[in-house]
Amino acid sequence: MATSVDHTPVDIVDIANFDHEADVLVVGYGCAGAAAALSATASGAETILLEKLTGGGGSAALSGGEICLGGGTPIQQACGFKDTPEAMEKFLNAALGPDADADKIHAYSHGSVDHYRWLVDHGVPFKESIWESPTWVPPTDDGLMWMGEGAYPFAGIAAPAPRGHRVTSPGFGGKVLMDVLTQAVAATSISVHTDTGALRLITDGDRVVGLVARHFAKTVTYRARKGIVITTGGFADNKDMVKQHAPQLVGLGVTSDGGDDGSGILMSQAVRAAVRHMSAGQVGIALIPGMMVRGMIVNNVGQRFINEDVYPGLVGQAALYKHDLKVWVILDERAYEAVPEAERWGVTPHFVAETVAELEAELGMPDGALQTTVSEYNRHAAAGDDPYFHKAARWLRPLEAPFAAIDVSRGMAPPEYGDATGGAAEVFTIGGLHTTVDGAVLDIDGRPIAGLFAAGRATSGLHSWGYISGTSLGDGTFFGRKAGAAAAAG
């Protein structure tokens, strides 16, 4: 792995004295770091929270603010939905990919209502209302949204219930979440050291006991009497790591604050930490879900490849890993007009034609390919059926002239991003350190590394090769709490 930073651990015998000392050190001030620090402090531990940038927030602050919660939360109940931990567990096991962490999913699902209360008790706001249509982020401040739970195949696996709990905000809610958690941290005895980037872990035999960091031009050392929690995020901003572990993400836009450099993973690997699912990534494909669900998505030879009402991140993964993002959204005028303007994010059709044959020719598809797809789709949609991909009847109707196509490769941008337009997709990594349910980092032999814990995107959390919005903020805060408590216990 080519890197300009030496992550080799330092033996404690080479440290003359420590500049700072605490029971627990938390490295990284995003949602996982904030939750870990709050939990460690609530457990009675003296805690220092390190952040390499000038303030907290991390990638969480730039997110839409959805948190996957369920099992019968007050928001679900207020909106008229019944849910159980068992149904949530079945859904997540199916949606988060093969080899998703069943133990973590069980703990998360059965602790979800308690975690909702923890968030609310710390001031995180949720509104008792639901947004019903497929979208990345609702144009309203509704507090509940669907994440594909009612779509095939998940509706047949677990009783459907919406689990996307959205932090109340007029736009993206991640900044509100981090503002609240930052205020909660400030109200405690937690010592926050900003502009301080961790470089190397310090070991005493087989135990991690501290770290070496850089504060501006000065090297500083920290001792952790009980434990260190790594919450430094993923590695999507580290081009070398992406090239090595997840080459299909190379060259794509990155959803992060620019600091997902993999440093926490590399420091931990230097003390024999194991990693999992490093090739997996979430793919935020550049399309409007409300348009896609009312029409269809096809590859470059005019074939559908997934049910369009499923969670759009799963569409993105299928589009990238199976079709190299060479995909088109096909719809008609009625479908386009049915999407409220606030949901369109400025996206307009790139090609319009009176016939499917004309549209097919403009897109450079094989003669008859798109015509066959639309003909078959329309034939079955007229009967309210989709035998190919099982899209729900709610979204089925025959497409009518004039027809339109949207080239996903041209990109788009949500209003929060201003006029900037990205490419076909923005991604982040979802693999990382192998941890237990309580956040202990495991070594390459499957044994816990004494004194070392982790949470958030620095870890391989709930996911393997699947992703649902809200399982980053949810995973990070839930398992951040667990890691902080475990580190405080020593």
C-alpha positions, 0 to 999 in steps of 0.5 A: 500500500503506497502511503506517505504516512508511516503508521508503524506502531510505537513501543511504549518504551520509546515514549519518554512522557505523554503530553495528554492522558485520559481513560478513553481516547476517541479518534474522529468527531463525526456521529460515531465519535460523538456517540462514543465519547458521550457513552464513555463519559456517561460510563464515568470515563475521563474522555478526550475526543480528537479531530484532525479538522478544525471542528466536529461534523465529519461526513455525517454533517453533510448527509441527508440525515436519515437514520434507520430505526424501527421495531415500533418507534414512537414515530412509526406508531404516530404515523400508523405503522406497526413494526417489530424488532424481528421484522426489522431484523429480517429486512436488514439481513436481506437488504444489507447483502450476503454475509451481512453481520447477523449479530450486529443486525440482531443487536441493532434491531432489538435495540432500535427503540432504545436508540431512538430514545437515546437520540431524542433524549440528547435533543435530536428532533423527529417530526411525526409525519411521513413522506410516501414517495421514493426519493433520496431526501424529501423536499419537506421536513417529514420525519419518516420515509420508506427505504424499499421495505415495501418493494420486492423481494423485501415485502415478501421476507418481512412485514413492510414498515417505513424505517427511515427516520429523518432528522427534522430539517428544511434541507439535509438533516445531517448538519442538524444531527451533528449540531445537536450531538456537538452541543451534547458533547459541549455540555459534558466534561469531554475534552475536544482536541481539534486540528489534531490528526492521529498518526500511529498507535502506541503499544505495550506488549499486545495492548494498545495504550495510546497514540502519536498525533500531529497538532499543526507542526507539533508531534504530541502523544496521548495515553489511554488508560482504558481504551482507544475508539477509532471513528475516523470514517472510511477510505473513499478519499484515499486513492491508493486504498480505493485502487487496491481494495475497491477498484470499481469505485476509482474515478467516481465522486465521493460522498464525504467531507474530504477526510475519509482517508482510511487513516484509522484503518491503516493505524489499526492494521499496523497492529494486526487488525483484521478487515472485512468487505473492503471492496464494498461501496454505497453508490449514490446514482445520479437519478431522481427516484420519483422519475425512475419509479414511474418509468424504468431504468435500462442498460445500454442495450435497452434492458431493464435489470431491477425493480425501480421501486427498490431503494435507489442505492441498491439500483446504484450498486446494480448499475455500477457493478453489473452495467458500469453505470451505462444506464438510462431512465426511460419515462413519458411526459405523464411520468415526468409531470407527476414528479413535483418540481421540488423533487426534480432537482433541476433534472430534465430529459436529455432526449425526447421522441414521439416513438420508442424506435426514434428514442432507441436510435437516438440512444444508440441502442440495438434495433428493437431492443428498447422497443421490445422492453417497453412493449413487454413492460406496457403489456404487463403494466396494463394488467397491473403486473410486472413478472420480470422484476415485480415492481409494485402495482402502484407504480405500473401503467403503460408508457405513452408518447412522447417518450424521454430518456435521461442520461445518468452519466450527465449527473445532477446535484441536490439543491444543497450542493448549489449549481455543482453537478457531479458525475454518474454517481457518488460513492463511499466505502462500507468495508473496514475494521472487523469488530465485535458487537461491542466494538472491540477490534479483532486481529487477523486471528479473530482475537480482540486487540486489547485496548482497541475499539472502533465504530462507524465507517472505519469498521465493517458495520452492519453491511456487506454488499448491500446498503440502506439509507440511515444505516451509516448514521444509525450504525455509527451512533448505535455502535459508537455508543457500544464502543465507548462504553466498552472502552470505558470498561477497560 
